[in-house]
Amino acid sequence: MYVIVEIAGQQFKAEKGRKLYVHRLKGEEGSPVSFDRVLLTDNDGQVKVGTPVVEGASVNAKILKHLKDDKVLVFKKRRRKGYQVLNGHRQYLTQILIEDIVA
């Protein structure tokens, strides 16, 4: 069984026991979180599509750790103008473990 769930504005495929990296969530490491914006459920071929969400479906997860993603370099240049800028960015992420799917 898997579901498509919306977490922090992004859609993820969630299965029981799967680890996901999502945008930084509020909460301490080890604390439980629940997501109720389930957009689709698939239970061995029986597919339910929400309008926009599936009623009564939710995903329970546990926060494993907070971390930072790899650095992304952003380089801007205008040719023949003497303009170049180099910026770096590291996204804050949270690793979660999907513990249970209620559908």
Stockholm file with secondary structure:
# STOCKHOLM 1.0

chainA/1-103         MYVIVEIAGQQFKAEKGRKLYVHRLKGEEGSPVSFDRVLLTDNDGQVKVGTPVVEGASVNAKILKHLKDDKVLVFKKRRRKGYQVLNGHRQYLTQILIEDIVA
#=GR chainA/1-103 SS CEEEEEETTEEEEEETTCEEEEECCSSCTTCEEEECCEEEEEETTEEEECSSSCTTCEEEEEEEEEEECCCEEEEEEETTTTEEEEEEECCEEEEEEEEEEEC
#=GC SS_cons         CEEEEEETTEEEEEETTCEEEEECCSSCTTCEEEECCEEEEEETTEEEECSSSCTTCEEEEEEEEEEECCCEEEEEEETTTTEEEEEEECCEEEEEEEEEEEC
//
